[in-house]
C-alpha cells in the first residue's frame, strides 16, 4: 500500500506538469493553437510574443506553481504516511529523493505533456517552481542570475540556460542534500537540451531578443 501511494504521488507530479497552461490561455484568449505560432513552445515567452504580457504573466505563474506543487505533494504524502501509517524510518528517509524525482517528472510533464501529444514548453518556469519547493534560497539566486543576464543581453533563452547551469553550483555552495544537487544537474542538462535550437540561433545571430517577434520557421521548432 505504501508503494502504491508513492507511485500515485509521482504520477500526480507528472500530471501536474502536464497541465497545458500556455496552450489553454492562448486558445481561450486568441482562439489559436500556440504550437503553430512563434517558436511553437507553450511557455510564457512564446505566450508573451504571441498573446501579450498579461497572459504571459499568468502562464509563468501557473507553470511555476506546477513545479512547487509537485514537490509539496510528495512532502504532504510523506507527512500523511509518517503520521498515520507507521511507515519505517528507511522509507521516510527516501523523501528527499522522491521529492527531486517528483520535480523532475513535473518538468518532463511540462515539456512532454500527455494532453498535447507529448509536446509543450521548455520547463524553465516549472523548474524554478521545483527549486522554490526544494531550496528557495537557491531558486532566488538563480532567478537573480536570470534577471541580470536578461537585463544585459535581452535574450530569454540565454538567460534561462545560464540560470539553469548556475543552479548545481549554487546547490553545492549552499550544502544542499545530494538528491537536490543531482536534480540540479539533470534539470540543467534537460533545459539546455530543450534549448538546442535556440543555441543554434544564438550562434547564427538570429535569436530574437525580448519583445521581438519570433521568426522561427515551423521546420525548426
C-alpha positions in Angstrom: 0.0 0.0 0.0 2.9 2.4 0.8 4.5 1.7 -2.6 1.2 2.3 -4.4 0.8 5.6 -2.6 4.3 6.7 -3.6 3.7 5.7 -7.2 0.4 7.6 -7.2 2.1 10.7 -5.8 4.8 10.6 -8.5 2.2 10.1 -11.2 0.3 13.1 -9.7 3.5 15.2 -10.0 3.9 14.3 -13.7 0.2 15.1 -14.4 0.6 18.5 -12.6 3.5 19.2 -15.0 1.3 18.1 -18.0 -1.3 20.8 -17.4 -1.0 22.8 -20.6 -1.3 26.4 -19.3 0.1 28.2 -22.3 -1.9 26.2 -24.8 -5.2 26.8 -22.8 -4.6 30.5 -22.3 -3.8 31.1 -26.0 -6.8 29.0 -27.1 -9.1 30.9 -24.7 -7.9 34.5 -25.5 -7.0 34.3 -29.2 -8.6 31.0 -30.3 -5.2 29.7 -31.6 -3.0 26.7 -31.1 0.1 28.4 -29.8 2.2 25.5 -31.0 1.6 26.8 -34.5 2.8 30.3 -33.8 6.1 31.9 -32.8 8.6 29.4 -31.6 6.0 26.7 -31.2 6.6 26.5 -27.4 3.7 26.6 -24.9 5.8 28.5 -22.4 5.5 32.1 -21.1 8.0 33.6 -23.5 6.1 32.5 -26.6 2.8 33.5 -25.0 4.3 36.9 -24.4 5.2 37.3 -28.1 2.0 35.7 -29.4 -0.7 36.7 -26.9 0.5 39.5 -24.7 2.1 40.5 -21.3 -0.9 39.7 -19.0 -1.4 36.2 -20.4 2.3 35.6 -20.3 2.5 36.5 -16.6 -0.4 34.2 -15.9 1.2 31.3 -17.7 4.5 31.9 -15.9 2.8 32.0 -12.5 0.8 28.8 -13.1 3.8 26.9 -14.6 5.9 27.9 -11.7 3.2 26.8 -9.3 3.1 23.4 -11.0 6.7 22.7 -10.1 6.3 23.8 -6.5 3.1 21.8 -6.0 4.8 18.7 -7.4 7.4 18.9 -4.6 4.8 19.8 -1.9 2.7 16.9 -3.0 5.5 14.5 -2.0 6.0 16.3 1.3 2.3 16.2 2.1 2.1 12.5 1.2 5.1 11.6 3.4 3.5 13.6 6.2 0.4 11.5 6.0 2.4 8.3 5.8 4.5 9.2 8.9 1.6 10.4 11.0 -1.0 7.8 10.3 0.6 4.7 8.7 3.5 3.9 10.9 5.9 3.8 8.0 9.5 2.8 8.7 12.3 5.3 9.0 14.0 3.7 6.0 11.0 4.6 3.8 10.7 8.1 5.3 14.4 8.7 4.5 13.5 8.4 0.8 11.6 11.7 0.9 14.4 14.0 -0.5 15.0 11.5 -3.4 11.3 11.2 -4.2 10.8 15.0 -3.9 13.5 15.5 -6.5 12.1 12.8 -8.7 8.7 14.4 -8.5 10.2 17.7 -9.5 11.9 16.2 -12.5 8.7 14.5 -13.5 6.9 17.8 -13.4 9.5 19.3 -15.7 9.2 16.4 -18.1 5.4 16.7 -17.9 5.6 20.4 -18.8 7.7 19.8 -21.9 6.1 16.5 -22.8 2.5 17.0 -21.9 0.2 14.0 -22.1 -2.6 16.3 -23.3 -0.6 17.9 -26.1 0.8 14.8 -27.8 3.9 14.9 -25.7 4.8 18.5 -26.8 5.0 21.6 -24.6 7.4 24.2 -23.2 11.0 24.2 -22.1 10.4 23.7 -18.4 12.2 26.9 -17.2 9.3 28.3 -15.1 8.3 24.8 -13.9 12.0 24.2 -13.0 12.1 27.4 -11.0 9.0 26.3 -9.2 10.6 23.0 -8.3 13.6 24.9 -7.0 11.4 27.0 -4.8 9.8 23.9 -3.4 13.2 22.3 -2.7 15.6 25.1 -1.8 14.2 28.6 -2.1 17.5 30.4 -1.5 19.0 28.7 -4.5 15.8 29.5 -6.5 16.0 33.2 -5.7 19.7 33.4 -6.6 19.1 31.6 -9.8 16.3 34.0 -10.6 18.7 36.8 -9.9 21.2 35.3 -12.4 18.4 35.1 -15.0 17.3 38.7 -14.4 20.8 40.1 -14.6 21.5 38.2 -17.8 18.2 39.2 -19.3 18.9 42.8 -18.4 22.3 42.7 -20.1 21.5 40.6 -23.1 17.7 40.7 -23.7 17.9 37.0 -24.6 15.4 34.9 -22.6 16.9 31.7 -23.9 20.4 32.5 -23.0 19.4 33.8 -19.6 17.4 30.7 -18.9 20.3 28.4 -19.7 22.7 30.5 -17.6 20.4 30.3 -14.6 20.0 26.6 -15.1 23.7 26.0 -15.4 24.4 28.0 -12.2 22.0 26.0 -10.2 24.1 22.9 -9.5 27.0 25.2 -8.4 24.6 27.0 -6.0 23.3 23.7 -4.7 26.9 22.7 -3.9 27.9 26.1 -2.4 24.8 26.1 -0.1 25.4 22.5 1.1 22.0 21.2 -0.2 21.2 17.4 0.0 22.8 15.2 -2.6 19.4 14.4 -4.3 18.9 18.2 -4.8 22.3 18.6 -6.3 21.7 15.7 -8.7 18.4 17.1 -9.7 20.0 20.4 -10.5 22.5 18.7 -12.8 19.7 16.7 -14.5 17.4 19.7 -14.7 20.1 22.0 -16.1 21.1 19.4 -18.7 17.4 18.9 -19.7 16.8 22.6 -20.0 19.9 23.2 -22.1 18.9 20.3 -24.4 15.4 21.8 -24.8 17.1 25.0 -25.9 19.4 23.4 -28.6 17.6 25.2 -31.4 18.0 28.5 -29.5 21.7 27.8 -29.2 21.9 27.4 -32.9 20.1 30.7 -33.5 22.2 32.5 -30.9 25.4 31.3 -32.7 23.9 32.3 -36.0 22.7 35.7 -34.7 19.1 35.1 -35.5 17.7 34.6 -32.0 15.0 37.2 -31.2 15.5 39.4 -28.2 12.9 40.0 -25.6 9.9 41.9 -27.1 10.9 40.9 -30.7 8.6 38.6 -32.6 9.9 35.1 -33.3 10.8 34.3 -36.9 11.4 30.7 -36.2 10.2 28.5 -39.2 7.9 25.6 -38.3 10.5 23.2 -39.6 12.9 24.5 -36.9 10.6 24.0 -33.9 
